[in-house]
Amino acid sequence: MCVTLFAITLVVMLYSASNVAAQVGEWIKVSNEGPGVAYHGMIYDPIRDKVVLYGGSSTNSSQNYDDMWELDGNTWTRTARTSEPTDARNFRMAYDSKRGRIVLHNAVGYPDCGTLWVWDGVSWQIASTSGPSWRWEQELVYDSKRDRIVMFGGTSVNGLTSPFFQETWEWDGTTWTKITEDGPPARIYSAMVYDSARGRTVLYGGVPNGDYGSGPSNPGPDSGQTALGDTWEWDGSTWTQVALTGNTPGPRTSHAMVYDTHRKKTILYGGVDKVDYFDFSIDLHLYTDLWEWDGYEWKQIDSIGMEPAGRAAHKMAYDSKRNRIILHGGVFGIIPKGNNQRDFLSDRNTWVYRFGSSGIPLGLWSQY
């Protein structure tokens, strides 16, 4: 009897352990190809079945890029194109599923203010030069239920100095309209996605209004301030702060988010806890954690084995055909430069995180 009971208990324990392990995401690094950039744009085009990466800059923002890359399954290819934005970084892109095109708002280095570009898979075209003023580090998503591009936040100041925008704008395919200046506090370097199942735009974190200086040699009085860690949702008429209780990803900026249409959850990865990246006297923490938001609560997704290094200024895209999350680029690996300054390494790796058919994270982060 004792032997039988022990055997049954052992089987149950082994089964339970196996079940727990199956719910833990696994990261696998599989390639080191692709551009080494940060502050770029990246989005999945479901019609052409390609991940499109555009622009970005070097890790210390000393050089901006205007090249374009496409991930076709497992392979990155640099793409020839015409009439493109130039020297683009700190802009935002969204995918307009009704018209089958990528939308890009503003690009550092382009002479016109408030420029809205569209990419149809062949060429870039200017759709509008009116509406919101020139700005960078705003957030941009496509609301498929209402057929609107939604934009929030950003700044027009050269450098991390006030004021930041608290405006919410919408583009209906023809005209920009400023909807409200109420809602989340003004910010930059946040992340925003559209939850198509619930019809909500989700905003998280970022850099609050302040004077952070204009670069490594000129830090501002607010350098080192803790980032925001709040969650907001926009239903098309009202912003509402949510996730006021329970666990959250905490203060962070320069993180990345995507919406997983299969599991109907917002996924967040990485970022940094403080505002200033370059002052070596400030203790920064680059995150490696992965979180999900279902509209009710944030939950951290555990992982085992190898995983991407903690990073910021990276981008993610959700490949709906293969049910996977693509992560590429960003800055990681702090390098002391002397004189109380530092720099970061850039990452050319492309990571892929997969989920099991039941929705349980059985993930692989795969590098193509």
Contacts in CASP RR format, 6 or more apart in sequence:
PFRMAT RR
TARGET T0000
AUTHOR 0000-0000-0000
METHOD contacts of the structure
MODEL  1
MCVTLFAITLVVMLYSASNVAAQVGEWIKVSNEGPGVAYHGMIYDPIRDK
VVLYGGSSTNSSQNYDDMWELDGNTWTRTARTSEPTDARNFRMAYDSKRG
RIVLHNAVGYPDCGTLWVWDGVSWQIASTSGPSWRWEQELVYDSKRDRIV
MFGGTSVNGLTSPFFQETWEWDGTTWTKITEDGPPARIYSAMVYDSARGR
TVLYGGVPNGDYGSGPSNPGPDSGQTALGDTWEWDGSTWTQVALTGNTPG
PRTSHAMVYDTHRKKTILYGGVDKVDYFDFSIDLHLYTDLWEWDGYEWKQ
IDSIGMEPAGRAAHKMAYDSKRNRIILHGGVFGIIPKGNNQRDFLSDRNT
WVYRFGSSGIPLGLWSQY
21 304 0 8 1.000
22 360 0 8 1.000
22 362 0 8 1.000
23 302 0 8 1.000
23 360 0 8 1.000
23 361 0 8 1.000
23 362 0 8 1.000
24 302 0 8 1.000
24 303 0 8 1.000
24 304 0 8 1.000
24 361 0 8 1.000
25 301 0 8 1.000
25 302 0 8 1.000
25 303 0 8 1.000
25 304 0 8 1.000
25 353 0 8 1.000
25 361 0 8 1.000
25 362 0 8 1.000
25 363 0 8 1.000
26 303 0 8 1.000
26 304 0 8 1.000
26 305 0 8 1.000
26 362 0 8 1.000
26 363 0 8 1.000
26 364 0 8 1.000
26 365 0 8 1.000
27 303 0 8 1.000
27 305 0 8 1.000
27 306 0 8 1.000
27 307 0 8 1.000
27 308 0 8 1.000
27 351 0 8 1.000
27 353 0 8 1.000
27 363 0 8 1.000
27 364 0 8 1.000
27 365 0 8 1.000
28 306 0 8 1.000
28 364 0 8 1.000
28 365 0 8 1.000
28 366 0 8 1.000
28 367 0 8 1.000
29 306 0 8 1.000
29 308 0 8 1.000
29 349 0 8 1.000
29 351 0 8 1.000
29 365 0 8 1.000
29 366 0 8 1.000
29 367 0 8 1.000
30 352 0 8 1.000
30 366 0 8 1.000
30 367 0 8 1.000
30 368 0 8 1.000
31 74 0 8 1.000
31 349 0 8 1.000
31 350 0 8 1.000
31 366 0 8 1.000
31 367 0 8 1.000
31 368 0 8 1.000
32 348 0 8 1.000
32 349 0 8 1.000
32 367 0 8 1.000
33 75 0 8 1.000
33 76 0 8 1.000
33 348 0 8 1.000
33 350 0 8 1.000
33 368 0 8 1.000
34 69 0 8 1.000
34 76 0 8 1.000
34 328 0 8 1.000
34 348 0 8 1.000
34 350 0 8 1.000
35 53 0 8 1.000
35 65 0 8 1.000
35 67 0 8 1.000
35 69 0 8 1.000
35 76 0 8 1.000
35 329 0 8 1.000
35 348 0 8 1.000
36 329 0 8 1.000
36 330 0 8 1.000
36 346 0 8 1.000
36 347 0 8 1.000
36 348 0 8 1.000
37 53 0 8 1.000
37 55 0 8 1.000
37 56 0 8 1.000
37 57 0 8 1.000
37 58 0 8 1.000
37 65 0 8 1.000
37 329 0 8 1.000
37 330 0 8 1.000
37 346 0 8 1.000
38 56 0 8 1.000
38 57 0 8 1.000
38 58 0 8 1.000
38 59 0 8 1.000
38 61 0 8 1.000
38 312 0 8 1.000
38 313 0 8 1.000
38 314 0 8 1.000
38 329 0 8 1.000
38 330 0 8 1.000
38 331 0 8 1.000
38 344 0 8 1.000
38 346 0 8 1.000
39 56 0 8 1.000
39 57 0 8 1.000
39 61 0 8 1.000
39 89 0 8 1.000
39 90 0 8 1.000
39 313 0 8 1.000
39 330 0 8 1.000
40 53 0 8 1.000
40 54 0 8 1.000
40 55 0 8 1.000
40 56 0 8 1.000
40 57 0 8 1.000
40 65 0 8 1.000
40 89 0 8 1.000
40 315 0 8 1.000
40 329 0 8 1.000
41 53 0 8 1.000
41 54 0 8 1.000
41 55 0 8 1.000
41 56 0 8 1.000
41 91 0 8 1.000
41 92 0 8 1.000
41 93 0 8 1.000
41 315 0 8 1.000
42 51 0 8 1.000
42 52 0 8 1.000
42 53 0 8 1.000
42 54 0 8 1.000
42 93 0 8 1.000
42 315 0 8 1.000
42 316 0 8 1.000
42 317 0 8 1.000
42 326 0 8 1.000
42 328 0 8 1.000
43 51 0 8 1.000
43 52 0 8 1.000
43 93 0 8 1.000
43 94 0 8 1.000
43 95 0 8 1.000
43 102 0 8 1.000
43 317 0 8 1.000
44 50 0 8 1.000
44 51 0 8 1.000
44 52 0 8 1.000
44 95 0 8 1.000
44 317 0 8 1.000
44 318 0 8 1.000
44 319 0 8 1.000
44 320 0 8 1.000
44 326 0 8 1.000
45 51 0 8 1.000
45 52 0 8 1.000
45 95 0 8 1.000
45 100 0 8 1.000
45 102 0 8 1.000
45 121 0 8 1.000
46 95 0 8 1.000
46 97 0 8 1.000
46 320 0 8 1.000
46 321 0 8 1.000
47 100 0 8 1.000
48 121 0 8 1.000
49 72 0 8 1.000
49 73 0 8 1.000
49 321 0 8 1.000
50 70 0 8 1.000
50 71 0 8 1.000
50 72 0 8 1.000
50 73 0 8 1.000
51 70 0 8 1.000
51 71 0 8 1.000
51 73 0 8 1.000
51 317 0 8 1.000
51 319 0 8 1.000
51 326 0 8 1.000
52 68 0 8 1.000
52 69 0 8 1.000
52 70 0 8 1.000
52 93 0 8 1.000
52 102 0 8 1.000
52 119 0 8 1.000
53 68 0 8 1.000
53 69 0 8 1.000
53 70 0 8 1.000
53 71 0 8 1.000
53 76 0 8 1.000
53 315 0 8 1.000
53 328 0 8 1.000
54 67 0 8 1.000
54 68 0 8 1.000
54 69 0 8 1.000
54 85 0 8 1.000
54 88 0 8 1.000
54 93 0 8 1.000
54 104 0 8 1.000
54 119 0 8 1.000
55 64 0 8 1.000
55 65 0 8 1.000
55 66 0 8 1.000
55 67 0 8 1.000
55 68 0 8 1.000
55 88 0 8 1.000
55 89 0 8 1.000
56 64 0 8 1.000
56 65 0 8 1.000
56 88 0 8 1.000
56 89 0 8 1.000
56 90 0 8 1.000
57 63 0 8 1.000
57 64 0 8 1.000
57 65 0 8 1.000
57 89 0 8 1.000
57 90 0 8 1.000
58 346 0 8 1.000
59 330 0 8 1.000
59 331 0 8 1.000
59 343 0 8 1.000
59 344 0 8 1.000
59 345 0 8 1.000
59 346 0 8 1.000
60 216 0 8 1.000
60 278 0 8 1.000
60 343 0 8 1.000
60 344 0 8 1.000
61 89 0 8 1.000
64 87 0 8 1.000
64 88 0 8 1.000
64 89 0 8 1.000
64 108 0 8 1.000
64 109 0 8 1.000
65 87 0 8 1.000
65 88 0 8 1.000
65 89 0 8 1.000
66 84 0 8 1.000
66 85 0 8 1.000
66 86 0 8 1.000
66 87 0 8 1.000
66 88 0 8 1.000
66 107 0 8 1.000
67 78 0 8 1.000
68 78 0 8 1.000
68 79 0 8 1.000
68 81 0 8 1.000
68 84 0 8 1.000
69 76 0 8 1.000
69 77 0 8 1.000
69 78 0 8 1.000
69 79 0 8 1.000
70 76 0 8 1.000
70 77 0 8 1.000
70 79 0 8 1.000
71 326 0 8 1.000
71 328 0 8 1.000
71 350 0 8 1.000
71 368 0 8 1.000
73 322 0 8 1.000
73 368 0 8 1.000
74 368 0 8 1.000
75 368 0 8 1.000
76 350 0 8 1.000
76 368 0 8 1.000
81 119 0 8 1.000
81 122 0 8 1.000
81 123 0 8 1.000
81 124 0 8 1.000
82 123 0 8 1.000
82 124 0 8 1.000
83 123 0 8 1.000
83 124 0 8 1.000
83 125 0 8 1.000
83 126 0 8 1.000
84 117 0 8 1.000
84 124 0 8 1.000
85 91 0 8 1.000
85 104 0 8 1.000
85 107 0 8 1.000
85 110 0 8 1.000
85 115 0 8 1.000
85 117 0 8 1.000
85 124 0 8 1.000
86 107 0 8 1.000
86 109 0 8 1.000
86 110 0 8 1.000
87 107 0 8 1.000
87 108 0 8 1.000
87 109 0 8 1.000
87 110 0 8 1.000
88 104 0 8 1.000
88 107 0 8 1.000
88 108 0 8 1.000
88 109 0 8 1.000
88 110 0 8 1.000
89 107 0 8 1.000
89 108 0 8 1.000
89 136 0 8 1.000
90 108 0 8 1.000
90 136 0 8 1.000
90 137 0 8 1.000
91 104 0 8 1.000
91 105 0 8 1.000
91 106 0 8 1.000
91 107 0 8 1.000
91 108 0 8 1.000
91 136 0 8 1.000
92 104 0 8 1.000
92 105 0 8 1.000
92 106 0 8 1.000
92 138 0 8 1.000
92 139 0 8 1.000
92 140 0 8 1.000
92 151 0 8 1.000
93 102 0 8 1.000
93 103 0 8 1.000
93 104 0 8 1.000
93 140 0 8 1.000
94 102 0 8 1.000
94 103 0 8 1.000
94 140 0 8 1.000
94 141 0 8 1.000
94 142 0 8 1.000
94 149 0 8 1.000
95 101 0 8 1.000
95 102 0 8 1.000
95 103 0 8 1.000
95 142 0 8 1.000
96 102 0 8 1.000
96 103 0 8 1.000
96 118 0 8 1.000
96 142 0 8 1.000
96 149 0 8 1.000
96 173 0 8 1.000
97 142 0 8 1.000
97 144 0 8 1.000
98 144 0 8 1.000
98 147 0 8 1.000
99 118 0 8 1.000
99 173 0 8 1.000
100 120 0 8 1.000
101 118 0 8 1.000
101 119 0 8 1.000
101 120 0 8 1.000
101 121 0 8 1.000
102 118 0 8 1.000
102 119 0 8 1.000
102 121 0 8 1.000
103 116 0 8 1.000
103 117 0 8 1.000
103 118 0 8 1.000
103 119 0 8 1.000
103 127 0 8 1.000
103 140 0 8 1.000
103 142 0 8 1.000
103 149 0 8 1.000
103 171 0 8 1.000
104 116 0 8 1.000
104 117 0 8 1.000
104 118 0 8 1.000
104 119 0 8 1.000
104 124 0 8 1.000
105 114 0 8 1.000
105 115 0 8 1.000
105 116 0 8 1.000
105 117 0 8 1.000
105 132 0 8 1.000
105 138 0 8 1.000
105 140 0 8 1.000
105 149 0 8 1.000
105 151 0 8 1.000
106 114 0 8 1.000
106 115 0 8 1.000
106 134 0 8 1.000
106 135 0 8 1.000
106 136 0 8 1.000
106 138 0 8 1.000
107 115 0 8 1.000
107 117 0 8 1.000
108 136 0 8 1.000
112 126 0 8 1.000
112 129 0 8 1.000
113 129 0 8 1.000
113 133 0 8 1.000
113 134 0 8 1.000
114 128 0 8 1.000
114 129 0 8 1.000
114 130 0 8 1.000
114 131 0 8 1.000
114 132 0 8 1.000
114 133 0 8 1.000
114 134 0 8 1.000
114 135 0 8 1.000
115 126 0 8 1.000
115 128 0 8 1.000
115 129 0 8 1.000
115 134 0 8 1.000
116 126 0 8 1.000
116 127 0 8 1.000
116 128 0 8 1.000
116 129 0 8 1.000
116 171 0 8 1.000
116 176 0 8 1.000
117 124 0 8 1.000
117 125 0 8 1.000
117 126 0 8 1.000
117 127 0 8 1.000
118 124 0 8 1.000
118 125 0 8 1.000
118 127 0 8 1.000
119 125 0 8 1.000
127 173 0 8 1.000
128 171 0 8 1.000
128 176 0 8 1.000
130 176 0 8 1.000
131 169 0 8 1.000
131 176 0 8 1.000
131 178 0 8 1.000
132 138 0 8 1.000
132 151 0 8 1.000
132 167 0 8 1.000
132 169 0 8 1.000
132 176 0 8 1.000
132 178 0 8 1.000
133 156 0 8 1.000
134 156 0 8 1.000
135 153 0 8 1.000
135 154 0 8 1.000
135 155 0 8 1.000
135 156 0 8 1.000
135 165 0 8 1.000
136 154 0 8 1.000
136 155 0 8 1.000
136 156 0 8 1.000
136 188 0 8 1.000
137 153 0 8 1.000
137 154 0 8 1.000
137 155 0 8 1.000
137 188 0 8 1.000
137 189 0 8 1.000
137 207 0 8 1.000
138 151 0 8 1.000
138 152 0 8 1.000
138 153 0 8 1.000
138 154 0 8 1.000
138 165 0 8 1.000
138 188 0 8 1.000
139 151 0 8 1.000
139 152 0 8 1.000
139 153 0 8 1.000
139 154 0 8 1.000
139 190 0 8 1.000
139 191 0 8 1.000
139 192 0 8 1.000
139 203 0 8 1.000
140 149 0 8 1.000
140 150 0 8 1.000
140 151 0 8 1.000
140 192 0 8 1.000
141 149 0 8 1.000
141 150 0 8 1.000
141 192 0 8 1.000
141 193 0 8 1.000
141 194 0 8 1.000
141 201 0 8 1.000
142 148 0 8 1.000
142 149 0 8 1.000
142 150 0 8 1.000
142 194 0 8 1.000
143 149 0 8 1.000
143 150 0 8 1.000
143 170 0 8 1.000
143 194 0 8 1.000
143 199 0 8 1.000
143 201 0 8 1.000
143 236 0 8 1.000
144 194 0 8 1.000
144 196 0 8 1.000
145 196 0 8 1.000
145 199 0 8 1.000
146 236 0 8 1.000
147 172 0 8 1.000
147 173 0 8 1.000
148 170 0 8 1.000
148 171 0 8 1.000
148 172 0 8 1.000
148 236 0 8 1.000
149 170 0 8 1.000
149 171 0 8 1.000
149 173 0 8 1.000
150 168 0 8 1.000
150 169 0 8 1.000
150 170 0 8 1.000
150 192 0 8 1.000
150 194 0 8 1.000
150 201 0 8 1.000
150 234 0 8 1.000
150 236 0 8 1.000
151 168 0 8 1.000
151 169 0 8 1.000
151 170 0 8 1.000
151 171 0 8 1.000
152 165 0 8 1.000
152 167 0 8 1.000
152 168 0 8 1.000
152 169 0 8 1.000
152 184 0 8 1.000
152 192 0 8 1.000
152 203 0 8 1.000
152 234 0 8 1.000
153 164 0 8 1.000
153 165 0 8 1.000
153 166 0 8 1.000
153 167 0 8 1.000
153 168 0 8 1.000
153 186 0 8 1.000
153 187 0 8 1.000
153 188 0 8 1.000
153 190 0 8 1.000
154 164 0 8 1.000
154 165 0 8 1.000
154 186 0 8 1.000
154 187 0 8 1.000
154 188 0 8 1.000
155 161 0 8 1.000
155 163 0 8 1.000
155 164 0 8 1.000
155 165 0 8 1.000
155 188 0 8 1.000
156 165 0 8 1.000
157 163 0 8 1.000
158 214 0 8 1.000
159 212 0 8 1.000
159 213 0 8 1.000
159 214 0 8 1.000
159 215 0 8 1.000
160 188 0 8 1.000
160 207 0 8 1.000
160 210 0 8 1.000
160 211 0 8 1.000
160 212 0 8 1.000
160 213 0 8 1.000
160 214 0 8 1.000
160 215 0 8 1.000
160 220 0 8 1.000
160 275 0 8 1.000
160 276 0 8 1.000
161 210 0 8 1.000
161 211 0 8 1.000
161 212 0 8 1.000
161 213 0 8 1.000
161 214 0 8 1.000
161 220 0 8 1.000
162 209 0 8 1.000
162 210 0 8 1.000
162 211 0 8 1.000
163 186 0 8 1.000
163 209 0 8 1.000
164 186 0 8 1.000
164 187 0 8 1.000
164 188 0 8 1.000
164 207 0 8 1.000
164 208 0 8 1.000
164 209 0 8 1.000
164 210 0 8 1.000
165 186 0 8 1.000
166 181 0 8 1.000
166 182 0 8 1.000
166 183 0 8 1.000
166 184 0 8 1.000
166 185 0 8 1.000
166 186 0 8 1.000
167 178 0 8 1.000
167 180 0 8 1.000
167 181 0 8 1.000
168 178 0 8 1.000
168 179 0 8 1.000
168 180 0 8 1.000
168 181 0 8 1.000
168 183 0 8 1.000
168 234 0 8 1.000
168 239 0 8 1.000
169 176 0 8 1.000
169 177 0 8 1.000
169 178 0 8 1.000
169 179 0 8 1.000
170 176 0 8 1.000
170 177 0 8 1.000
170 179 0 8 1.000
170 236 0 8 1.000
171 177 0 8 1.000
179 236 0 8 1.000
180 239 0 8 1.000
182 239 0 8 1.000
183 232 0 8 1.000
183 239 0 8 1.000
184 203 0 8 1.000
184 230 0 8 1.000
184 232 0 8 1.000
184 239 0 8 1.000
184 241 0 8 1.000
185 208 0 8 1.000
185 209 0 8 1.000
185 228 0 8 1.000
186 208 0 8 1.000
186 209 0 8 1.000
187 205 0 8 1.000
187 206 0 8 1.000
187 207 0 8 1.000
187 208 0 8 1.000
187 209 0 8 1.000
187 228 0 8 1.000
188 206 0 8 1.000
188 207 0 8 1.000
189 206 0 8 1.000
189 207 0 8 1.000
189 227 0 8 1.000
189 253 0 8 1.000
189 254 0 8 1.000
190 203 0 8 1.000
190 204 0 8 1.000
190 205 0 8 1.000
190 206 0 8 1.000
190 207 0 8 1.000
190 228 0 8 1.000
190 253 0 8 1.000
191 203 0 8 1.000
191 204 0 8 1.000
191 205 0 8 1.000
191 206 0 8 1.000
191 255 0 8 1.000
191 256 0 8 1.000
191 257 0 8 1.000
191 268 0 8 1.000
192 201 0 8 1.000
192 202 0 8 1.000
192 203 0 8 1.000
192 204 0 8 1.000
192 257 0 8 1.000
193 201 0 8 1.000
193 202 0 8 1.000
193 257 0 8 1.000
193 258 0 8 1.000
193 259 0 8 1.000
193 266 0 8 1.000
194 200 0 8 1.000
194 201 0 8 1.000
194 202 0 8 1.000
194 259 0 8 1.000
195 201 0 8 1.000
195 202 0 8 1.000
195 233 0 8 1.000
195 259 0 8 1.000
195 264 0 8 1.000
195 266 0 8 1.000
195 295 0 8 1.000
196 259 0 8 1.000
196 261 0 8 1.000
197 261 0 8 1.000
197 264 0 8 1.000
198 264 0 8 1.000
198 295 0 8 1.000
199 235 0 8 1.000
200 233 0 8 1.000
200 234 0 8 1.000
200 235 0 8 1.000
200 295 0 8 1.000
201 233 0 8 1.000
201 234 0 8 1.000
201 236 0 8 1.000
202 231 0 8 1.000
202 232 0 8 1.000
202 233 0 8 1.000
202 257 0 8 1.000
202 259 0 8 1.000
202 266 0 8 1.000
202 293 0 8 1.000
202 295 0 8 1.000
203 231 0 8 1.000
203 232 0 8 1.000
203 233 0 8 1.000
203 234 0 8 1.000
204 229 0 8 1.000
204 230 0 8 1.000
204 231 0 8 1.000
204 232 0 8 1.000
204 249 0 8 1.000
204 255 0 8 1.000
204 257 0 8 1.000
204 268 0 8 1.000
204 293 0 8 1.000
205 227 0 8 1.000
205 228 0 8 1.000
205 229 0 8 1.000
205 230 0 8 1.000
205 231 0 8 1.000
205 251 0 8 1.000
205 252 0 8 1.000
205 253 0 8 1.000
205 255 0 8 1.000
206 227 0 8 1.000
206 228 0 8 1.000
206 229 0 8 1.000
206 252 0 8 1.000
206 253 0 8 1.000
206 254 0 8 1.000
207 227 0 8 1.000
207 228 0 8 1.000
207 253 0 8 1.000
207 275 0 8 1.000
208 225 0 8 1.000
208 227 0 8 1.000
208 228 0 8 1.000
210 222 0 8 1.000
210 225 0 8 1.000
211 220 0 8 1.000
211 221 0 8 1.000
211 222 0 8 1.000
212 219 0 8 1.000
212 220 0 8 1.000
212 222 0 8 1.000
212 223 0 8 1.000
212 224 0 8 1.000
212 225 0 8 1.000
212 275 0 8 1.000
212 276 0 8 1.000
213 219 0 8 1.000
213 220 0 8 1.000
213 223 0 8 1.000
215 278 0 8 1.000
216 278 0 8 1.000
216 279 0 8 1.000
216 341 0 8 1.000
217 341 0 8 1.000
219 276 0 8 1.000
219 278 0 8 1.000
219 279 0 8 1.000
222 275 0 8 1.000
223 275 0 8 1.000
223 276 0 8 1.000
223 279 0 8 1.000
223 282 0 8 1.000
224 274 0 8 1.000
224 275 0 8 1.000
224 276 0 8 1.000
224 279 0 8 1.000
224 282 0 8 1.000
225 274 0 8 1.000
225 275 0 8 1.000
225 276 0 8 1.000
226 251 0 8 1.000
226 273 0 8 1.000
226 274 0 8 1.000
226 275 0 8 1.000
227 251 0 8 1.000
227 252 0 8 1.000
227 253 0 8 1.000
227 272 0 8 1.000
227 273 0 8 1.000
227 274 0 8 1.000
227 275 0 8 1.000
228 251 0 8 1.000
228 253 0 8 1.000
229 248 0 8 1.000
229 249 0 8 1.000
229 250 0 8 1.000
229 251 0 8 1.000
229 252 0 8 1.000
230 241 0 8 1.000
230 243 0 8 1.000
231 241 0 8 1.000
231 242 0 8 1.000
231 243 0 8 1.000
231 248 0 8 1.000
231 293 0 8 1.000
231 298 0 8 1.000
232 239 0 8 1.000
232 240 0 8 1.000
232 241 0 8 1.000
232 242 0 8 1.000
233 239 0 8 1.000
233 240 0 8 1.000
233 242 0 8 1.000
233 295 0 8 1.000
242 295 0 8 1.000
243 293 0 8 1.000
243 297 0 8 1.000
243 298 0 8 1.000
246 297 0 8 1.000
246 298 0 8 1.000
247 297 0 8 1.000
247 298 0 8 1.000
247 299 0 8 1.000
247 300 0 8 1.000
248 298 0 8 1.000
249 255 0 8 1.000
249 268 0 8 1.000
249 287 0 8 1.000
249 289 0 8 1.000
249 291 0 8 1.000
249 298 0 8 1.000
249 300 0 8 1.000
250 273 0 8 1.000
251 273 0 8 1.000
252 270 0 8 1.000
252 271 0 8 1.000
252 272 0 8 1.000
252 273 0 8 1.000
252 287 0 8 1.000
253 271 0 8 1.000
253 272 0 8 1.000
253 273 0 8 1.000
253 275 0 8 1.000
253 312 0 8 1.000
254 271 0 8 1.000
254 272 0 8 1.000
254 277 0 8 1.000
254 312 0 8 1.000
254 313 0 8 1.000
255 268 0 8 1.000
255 269 0 8 1.000
255 270 0 8 1.000
255 271 0 8 1.000
255 272 0 8 1.000
255 287 0 8 1.000
255 312 0 8 1.000
256 268 0 8 1.000
256 269 0 8 1.000
256 270 0 8 1.000
256 271 0 8 1.000
256 314 0 8 1.000
256 315 0 8 1.000
256 316 0 8 1.000
256 327 0 8 1.000
257 266 0 8 1.000
257 267 0 8 1.000
257 268 0 8 1.000
257 269 0 8 1.000
257 316 0 8 1.000
258 266 0 8 1.000
258 267 0 8 1.000
258 316 0 8 1.000
258 317 0 8 1.000
258 318 0 8 1.000
258 325 0 8 1.000
259 265 0 8 1.000
259 266 0 8 1.000
259 267 0 8 1.000
259 318 0 8 1.000
260 266 0 8 1.000
260 267 0 8 1.000
260 292 0 8 1.000
260 318 0 8 1.000
260 325 0 8 1.000
260 355 0 8 1.000
261 318 0 8 1.000
261 320 0 8 1.000
262 320 0 8 1.000
262 323 0 8 1.000
262 355 0 8 1.000
262 359 0 8 1.000
263 292 0 8 1.000
263 355 0 8 1.000
263 359 0 8 1.000
264 294 0 8 1.000
265 292 0 8 1.000
265 293 0 8 1.000
265 294 0 8 1.000
266 292 0 8 1.000
266 293 0 8 1.000
266 294 0 8 1.000
266 295 0 8 1.000
267 290 0 8 1.000
267 291 0 8 1.000
267 292 0 8 1.000
267 316 0 8 1.000
267 318 0 8 1.000
267 325 0 8 1.000
268 290 0 8 1.000
268 291 0 8 1.000
268 292 0 8 1.000
268 293 0 8 1.000
269 287 0 8 1.000
269 289 0 8 1.000
269 290 0 8 1.000
269 291 0 8 1.000
269 308 0 8 1.000
269 314 0 8 1.000
269 316 0 8 1.000
269 325 0 8 1.000
269 327 0 8 1.000
270 286 0 8 1.000
270 287 0 8 1.000
270 288 0 8 1.000
270 289 0 8 1.000
270 290 0 8 1.000
270 310 0 8 1.000
270 311 0 8 1.000
270 312 0 8 1.000
270 314 0 8 1.000
271 286 0 8 1.000
271 287 0 8 1.000
271 310 0 8 1.000
271 311 0 8 1.000
271 312 0 8 1.000
271 314 0 8 1.000
272 284 0 8 1.000
272 285 0 8 1.000
272 286 0 8 1.000
272 287 0 8 1.000
272 312 0 8 1.000
273 284 0 8 1.000
273 285 0 8 1.000
273 287 0 8 1.000
274 282 0 8 1.000
274 283 0 8 1.000
274 284 0 8 1.000
274 285 0 8 1.000
276 282 0 8 1.000
277 284 0 8 1.000
277 312 0 8 1.000
277 331 0 8 1.000
277 342 0 8 1.000
277 344 0 8 1.000
278 341 0 8 1.000
278 342 0 8 1.000
278 343 0 8 1.000
279 340 0 8 1.000
279 341 0 8 1.000
279 342 0 8 1.000
280 336 0 8 1.000
280 337 0 8 1.000
280 338 0 8 1.000
280 340 0 8 1.000
280 341 0 8 1.000
280 342 0 8 1.000
281 340 0 8 1.000
284 334 0 8 1.000
286 309 0 8 1.000
286 310 0 8 1.000
286 311 0 8 1.000
286 312 0 8 1.000
286 332 0 8 1.000
286 333 0 8 1.000
286 334 0 8 1.000
287 310 0 8 1.000
288 307 0 8 1.000
288 308 0 8 1.000
288 309 0 8 1.000
288 310 0 8 1.000
288 311 0 8 1.000
289 300 0 8 1.000
290 300 0 8 1.000
290 301 0 8 1.000
290 303 0 8 1.000
290 353 0 8 1.000
291 298 0 8 1.000
291 299 0 8 1.000
291 300 0 8 1.000
291 301 0 8 1.000
292 298 0 8 1.000
292 299 0 8 1.000
292 301 0 8 1.000
301 361 0 8 1.000
302 361 0 8 1.000
303 361 0 8 1.000
303 363 0 8 1.000
303 365 0 8 1.000
306 365 0 8 1.000
307 365 0 8 1.000
308 327 0 8 1.000
308 347 0 8 1.000
308 349 0 8 1.000
308 351 0 8 1.000
308 365 0 8 1.000
309 332 0 8 1.000
309 333 0 8 1.000
309 347 0 8 1.000
310 332 0 8 1.000
310 333 0 8 1.000
311 329 0 8 1.000
311 330 0 8 1.000
311 331 0 8 1.000
311 332 0 8 1.000
311 347 0 8 1.000
312 330 0 8 1.000
312 331 0 8 1.000
312 332 0 8 1.000
313 329 0 8 1.000
313 330 0 8 1.000
313 331 0 8 1.000
314 327 0 8 1.000
314 328 0 8 1.000
314 329 0 8 1.000
314 330 0 8 1.000
314 331 0 8 1.000
314 347 0 8 1.000
315 327 0 8 1.000
315 328 0 8 1.000
315 329 0 8 1.000
315 330 0 8 1.000
316 325 0 8 1.000
316 326 0 8 1.000
316 327 0 8 1.000
316 328 0 8 1.000
317 325 0 8 1.000
317 326 0 8 1.000
318 324 0 8 1.000
318 325 0 8 1.000
318 326 0 8 1.000
319 325 0 8 1.000
319 326 0 8 1.000
322 354 0 8 1.000
323 354 0 8 1.000
323 355 0 8 1.000
323 356 0 8 1.000
324 352 0 8 1.000
324 353 0 8 1.000
324 354 0 8 1.000
324 355 0 8 1.000
325 352 0 8 1.000
325 353 0 8 1.000
325 354 0 8 1.000
326 350 0 8 1.000
326 351 0 8 1.000
326 352 0 8 1.000
327 350 0 8 1.000
327 351 0 8 1.000
327 352 0 8 1.000
327 353 0 8 1.000
327 365 0 8 1.000
328 347 0 8 1.000
328 349 0 8 1.000
328 350 0 8 1.000
328 351 0 8 1.000
329 346 0 8 1.000
329 347 0 8 1.000
329 348 0 8 1.000
329 349 0 8 1.000
330 346 0 8 1.000
330 347 0 8 1.000
331 344 0 8 1.000
331 345 0 8 1.000
331 346 0 8 1.000
331 347 0 8 1.000
332 344 0 8 1.000
332 345 0 8 1.000
332 347 0 8 1.000
333 344 0 8 1.000
333 345 0 8 1.000
334 342 0 8 1.000
334 343 0 8 1.000
334 344 0 8 1.000
335 342 0 8 1.000
335 343 0 8 1.000
335 344 0 8 1.000
335 345 0 8 1.000
336 342 0 8 1.000
337 343 0 8 1.000
349 367 0 8 1.000
350 367 0 8 1.000
350 368 0 8 1.000
351 365 0 8 1.000
351 366 0 8 1.000
351 367 0 8 1.000
352 364 0 8 1.000
352 365 0 8 1.000
352 366 0 8 1.000
352 367 0 8 1.000
352 368 0 8 1.000
353 361 0 8 1.000
353 363 0 8 1.000
353 364 0 8 1.000
353 365 0 8 1.000
353 366 0 8 1.000
354 362 0 8 1.000
354 363 0 8 1.000
354 364 0 8 1.000
354 366 0 8 1.000
355 361 0 8 1.000
355 362 0 8 1.000
355 363 0 8 1.000
356 362 0 8 1.000
356 363 0 8 1.000
END
